[in-house]
Structure formats: structure tokens, C-alpha cells
Amino acid sequence: MTAARRLVWYWLLPVAVLGWELATRSAEAPYFPPPSRIVARLHEMWFSGPPSRLFLTDEAVADLLPSLARLFAGWAVACAAGVLIGVALGRSRLLSALVEPLVHFGRSVPPSTLVLVFLVLFKIGTPMQLASIVYGVIWPVLVNSMDGARHVDRQYIETGVVYRFGPWQRLTRVILPAASPKIFAGLRLSVSLALIMMVISELVGSSEGIGHRMLEAQSQFDIPAMWAGIVLLGLLGIALNAAFLGVERLVLSWHRGVRA
């Protein structure tokens, strides 16, 4: 990030929050509380606990931790399956010809429409939520992995043949590194999708989690609590994206050097 972009970020965010505060206070709309009330409610609900628990309240332990556990578990399963299936399809013309139409059909179905199907199959609980997250997340990883593995430079493959690489060495030392920029593009898209599917699954069938807490706040007309959940999800999205970008820069540092 350049110095100019940092300056814009440092100044734009406080100005936007201040404008939001002034606009909502002057409008006095009951469904649009000012940011100060939202932050106060967020702190009260989830971050006013004892220091020994990292300031997490009982509600945070009951809501945030299960949501994050499901988010990371579903994301990890979807990413592992997406990379494995995608690379297999990308390197096999026969498998690709047989399965690719089904892949495009599956990724065209909106994941939110299948939440009720998973609810019937798995009932209310963690299995249903994990299935929803995995289904919503796997497609960008699978498609990008397939595309990356399919378009590996032929010179890389021929180099592996010259060095007499076996199938495992060819996969780990040639195909996966060559396809990794595409794979990481899919993984980055999947992070935000995992967060979205986590909330959707908790809105439909859950007795805990951030989505359930937001639904409960809506039913009780606790508007600041509902907005606190929205703000928390936005902050989580920013944090997860920043963490993933850090890992991506570390893993793909060689790729930037090649492009330069």
C-alpha cells in the first residue's frame, strides 16, 4: 500500500464515521442509530468481559467462538476439497469432459437456496451449517484450481520429465506451484463467501452464533444490537481479508519476483 493510499485510508474512515454520526443524530431515525450507540452496544454485548477472558463476555463465548469455529472448519474443508478436485479435473481431459458440466451447474445454483435442503437432510445444528458453508465456498476454489492446473506451461512439464520426476514430484514441484496464483485467487474469493454463508446458515437454523443473535435482536426490536452484529461482521471480513493477503504475499513472493 502506497503512502497516498494509507493517507486516504487514515483520513477517509474517520470522516465517514463522523458524517454517519452527524447524519443519524440529526435524522433521529429509530432504525438507523448513530455509530456511537452501535459501538457501545457492541462493546456491551461481546467485549465487556473480564481481562482473564480477553474481555469476551458470556455472549461472545456463546456466539462468536462457535461462529468462527464453523467458519474456519467449513472454509478449510471446502478449500481442501476444491483444490484436490480442481487439480484432478484440470489435469485429466476425460474427467474434465465428464464432470465439468456438473461443476458449472452446481456453481450456478445460489447457495442460499440450498440451506433449506441441508436443513431437511441434517436437521438444525452444526452439520447443516457446515454443509451450507462448504457448498457455498467450494466453487471458486474448484474452478480456479481447475483452470490453473489445466494451463500449466508445457515447458514446466517438460522440465519435470527431463529431471525424471515421478507423479508425486510432478504434482508438488511443478503443477501446484504453477497453478498456485490461480488457486490463491479462488481462495481469496472463498473467504468472503464463507463469512456470508456462515451468517445465512445461522439465520435459518441455529440456536447460537452471530447470525442467530442478529435475528434475535431483530425480533426484540433491539436495533443497536442488530447493527452491532452488522458492524462486527464487517470488521471480521476486513481482518480475515488482511490476514489472507499477508499469507498470500508470503507464499507467492516468488511469483511477484517472476513477474517483475
N, C-alpha and C positions, 0 to 999 in steps of 0.2 A: 504494500500500500504506500503510495507516494505521500509526501508531506502535505501537498494540496488536498488530497483526499482525506487525510487524517484531520486536517483543519476543518473541512466541510463537515465531517462526522462529529467532531467535538462541538461545533457551534450549532449545527442544524438540529441535533437531537434536543438540546435544552430549549432552543427557540420553539420547536414544535410542541414540546410538553407545556411550555409556558402559554403558547397560544391555545392549546387544548384546555388548559386550566381556566384561562380568562373567558373563553367562549362558553364553556359549560356553566361556569358560575353566573355569567350574565344571562344565559338562556334559562337557567333553573329548570331544566327538563328532568323529570324524575327517572327516566330510563337512560340518561347519559350523565352519570356523576363525574365530578372533576377528578383528575388523576390523584390528587392528594388523598381523597377519600378511598379511592381504589387501592392505593399503596398501603394506606393504613389498615384497610380490611385484609389485604393480602398478608401483611405482617401479623395481624391478629390471628388469622386462620392457621398459618403454616410456619411462621418464623419467629414466634414469640416464646419459644420453649426454653428450657434451661441450657446453659453453655455445655453441660456434660453430654447433651444430645445434639450438639451443633446447632442449637436454637430451634430445633424442629419440635413442633407441637405434637400432641396425640393425633390430631387430624392429619398432619403431614406424614407421620409414620403409617397411618391407615390408608392414606390416599396417594401420596407422592411415590413412596417406595414401591408399592405394588404396580403402579402405572409404569414406572421406569423399568422395573424388572420385566414386565411383559413387553415393553417397547424393545429393550435390548435383546431379549430372548427371541422374539419374533423376527426382529431385524437380522440377527445372526443366522437363524435357520434359513430365512429367505435368501440371504446373500450366499451362504454356502451352497444351497441347492441351485440357485440361479447361476452361479459361476460354473458349478460342476456340469449341469445340464447344458448350459450355453456353450461351453467349450466343446463338449461332446458333439453337439449339433453342428457347431461351426467347423469341426474337423472331419465330419462324415457327411458326404453328399447324399448317401442313401437315407441316413437318419433325418437329415435336414429336409429332404423331399417328402418324407412320410409325416414328420411331426410339425414342421413349420406352419402349415395352415392352421393347425390346432393352437399353436402358440399365438398367432395373430388373432384368432377368435377369442382365446382366453383373455388376452390383454385388452381387447375391445369391450369386454363386459365391465361396467363400472363396479369396482369392488364393494361399494356401499350397498349395492342391490343384493349381494350375496350374504350380507350379515344375517338376515332373517333365515336364510337357508342353513347357515352354520349354527344358528340358534336352535333350529329344529334337530340338527344332527348331533350337536354336542351339549345341548341344554345351556342354561346360564352358568357362566363360570370362566375360569382361565382357559380351558381348551378352546372354547368358542372364540375368545378374544385373540388367542394366539393364531388360530386358523385364519381369522379375518386379517390380522396384520401380515401374516405370511403371504396370503393371496394378493393383498394389495401391493406388497413390496417387491415380490419376486420378478415381476415382468420387466422393469427397466434394467435390472441386473442381468437377467437371462438374455434379453435382446442385445444389449451392449456386449456381453461376453461372447455371444454367438457371432456378432459382427466382427469383433476384434480378433477372435480365433480364426475366422474364415479368411481374413485379409492379412495374414502374416506374410511379410515379404519373402518371396521364394528364395532369395539369397541367404536368409537366415536358416531356412530349412536345409538348403544345400550345404551350408557350413556345418550343420549338425551331422549330415551324412558323411562329410569329409572326416570329421573327428570321431566317427563311428559311435555316435550317441545312441543309446538304447531308447525304447519308448518312454520310460520314466524321465530320463535325462532330457530327451527332446521336449517333453511337456514342461518340465520345471525350469529348464535353462534356455529354451528358445520360445515356445508358444506362449506360455504365461507372461514372461517379461514383455514380449512384443505386443501382446493383447492388453497389457495392464492399463495403458492410458484409457482405452475404451471401457474396460471393466470399472475403473475408478469413476468414470463419468456416470455410469449406471449406479454405482454405489452412492454417489453424492445425491442423485435424484431420490434414491430409496430412503434416505434419512428423513426428509420432509414427509414422504408418503407414510413412513412408519409412525410418525407423530400424528398424522391425520387419522390413520386407521386405528390407532390406539384410542383416540378420543371417540371416534364413531362407535367402536365396539363397546365402549363404556357407557355411551348414551343409550344404547339399545338394551343391553342385558348385563347389568353389573350392580353389585351392592357396595362397591368401593372404587376408588380411583378419581382422577381429576375430572373426567367426563361425568361420572356419577355425581360428584359434588356440585358441578355446574348445573346439572339437571335438577338436583335437589334445591339449589339456591333459586332457580327459576320458579319452581313450584311454590316456594315460600316467599316469592317476590323480594328476595334479598339481592337487589340489583348490584350493589357494590361487590358482593361475593361472586356473582356471575362474571362481572368484568375482571375481577381479580384472577379468576381462572383463565380468562382470555389472555390477560397480560402475562401470566405465568407461562402459558403455552408459547407465546411469542418469544419470551426470554429463553425458554428451553430450546426453541428452534434455532435461535441465534447461537447459543452455546454449543449445541450439537454440530451445527454447520462449521463453526470456528474450529472445534476440536477435530472434525473430519478433515478440514483443509490443512491443518497442521500435520496430520498423519500423511495425507496425500503428498504434501511438499517433501516430507522426509522420505517416503517410499519412492516417489517418482523424481527425485532430484537428478538422477542420471538422464531422465527424459528431457528435462529442461536444458541440460548440457548438450544433448544431441541436437536439439532444435536450434540452440544458439550457434 
